[in-house]
Amino acid sequence: MGIFVFLPLVLPLTAWPVARLAAHRLHPRTATRLLTAVAGVMAACSTLCLALLMVVGTAQLPGNPLPDGWSDPEVRAAVPQDEIAGKAAIPALVAVVAAAARTLWRHGVLRRRAHAALAGLPATEVAVLPDAEAYAYALPGRRGGRGRIVVSTALLAGLRSAERRAVFAHERAHLTARHHRHLLTVRLAARLNPFLRPLSSAVAYTAERWADEEAAARVGDRRAVARAIGKVALSGGAVREPVFAHLAAPGPVPRRVAALLGPAPPTAGRLPAFTTVGLAVWTAGAGAAASAMSSANSALTLAVTLHAATPW
């Protein structure tokens, strides 16, 4: 394994530039998908390498159930500074896996509660709740079923007809593109590797911008969508996602409004390599590829070493 086992733990740093630039230089749809894919790959690779280090560290503990051959010098030599790195990986892996499991559990609990709260209402696409607080959110369906848009009467009372259509189109875009999956993926990735937090924050914004652009295209009036976002923000906060508030905030409202008041972003095309955002994308892609190759190399090397050290 050598030093390659440590690379996936720090290679997420190569994605920081694209996390900053993609939100402004790429189409929101492209940015969301790109950042989600990069975060998912890098999180999986870093977790795998932590697990490999933990195997080496656990084999050094007295009374462990692993084969005695796994603590042979040949196995320990596969990891630089094996005694320190191996033992440090044990609490580190437990901590990140526990944090990711807690996030996943909380996500499931909130979804079940949200569906339970709507159990007595007609099974329509839009559920209107009598509430003095202004809010709207997209609630994904159960087991791939049709999702629902939930809005409060207070929100609807403060919007004009075109602005209501904009809010509905925005939330419908969240459901159609399954943005909750992107948000959950990057949130889990940030739990598994803290270096991926900038990507999680960036996707929280680009997913909202993606929904904004879809709403503008459907309504046919970018200013109406901008007014709707601004009015909802002034009425008590941005169009919020209370069911998934633990996953992401709705994004900076002034930046979203300013983007809607400008021209529509160009659709994804061939990205020039020798531009700032192009170099950032290629750097992040190279970092993700290097993470995958390093983790695969480390896993294969350790598997061969453990196989040779295991008595049969």
Secondary structure, 3 states (H helix, E strand, C coil): CHHHHCHHHHHHHHHHHHHHHHHHHCCHHHHHHHHHHHHHHHHHHHHHHHHHHHHHHHHCCCCCCCCHHHHCHHHHCCCCCHHHHHHHHHHHHHHHHHHHHHHHHHHHHHHHHHHHHCCCCCCCCEEEECCCCCCEEEECCHHHCCCEEEEEHHHHHCCCHHHHHHHHHHHHHHHHCCHHHHHHHHHHHHHHCHHHHHHHHHHHHHHHHHHHHHHHHHHCCHHHHHHHHHHHHHCCCCCCCHHHCCCCCCCCHHHHHHHHHCCCCCCCCCCCCCCHHHHHHHHHHHHHHHHHHHHHHHHHHHHHHHHHHCCC
